[in-house]
Amino acid sequence: MKEIVITLVFMMALLAFAVFPAVKLVEFISKKRELTHKMQNFLTLLFTVSIAFCGALFLKFV
């Protein structure tokens, strides 16, 4: 349980830094494929959380 809490704390710290790569990634995808505004928002949120979680796991295991 302690490891999960530590990972989530790391993730919260990384959320602000994960927004920019997520936005750029969604912009790249929207250039290749037509996306609705709702889908762009959903993908931005999904990529932001995913990038922050991957970064938190990296910090935890290194």
C-alpha positions in Angstrom: 0.0 0.0 0.0 2.9 2.4 0.8 4.3 1.9 -2.7 1.0 2.8 -4.3 0.8 6.0 -2.3 4.4 7.0 -3.1 3.7 6.4 -6.8 0.5 8.5 -6.7 2.4 11.3 -4.9 5.0 11.3 -7.6 2.3 11.2 -10.3 0.6 14.3 -8.8 3.9 16.2 -9.0 4.4 15.2 -12.6 0.9 16.1 -13.9 1.8 19.7 -14.5 4.9 18.7 -16.6 2.9 16.0 -18.5 0.4 18.4 -20.0 2.6 19.9 -22.7 3.8 16.6 -24.2 0.2 15.4 -24.1 -1.1 18.5 -26.0 1.6 18.2 -28.6 0.9 14.5 -29.1 -2.9 15.1 -29.6 -2.1 17.9 -32.0 0.1 15.5 -34.0 -2.7 12.9 -34.0 -5.3 15.5 -35.1 -3.2 16.5 -38.1 -3.1 12.9 -39.2 -6.8 12.1 -38.4 -9.9 14.2 -38.0 -10.9 14.3 -34.3 -13.8 16.0 -32.6 -13.2 18.6 -29.9 -14.5 16.1 -27.3 -12.2 13.4 -28.5 -9.2 15.8 -28.4 -10.0 16.7 -24.8 -10.4 13.1 -23.8 -7.1 12.1 -25.5 -5.3 15.0 -23.8 -6.5 13.9 -20.4 -5.7 10.3 -21.1 -2.2 11.1 -22.4 -1.5 13.5 -19.5 -2.4 10.9 -16.9 -0.5 8.2 -18.8 2.7 10.2 -19.1 2.5 11.3 -15.5 2.0 7.7 -14.4 4.9 6.4 -16.5 7.1 9.1 -15.1 6.1 8.2 -11.6 6.8 4.6 -12.1 10.2 5.5 -13.6 11.0 7.7 -10.5 9.9 4.9 -8.2 12.0 2.2 -9.7 15.2 4.2 -10.4 
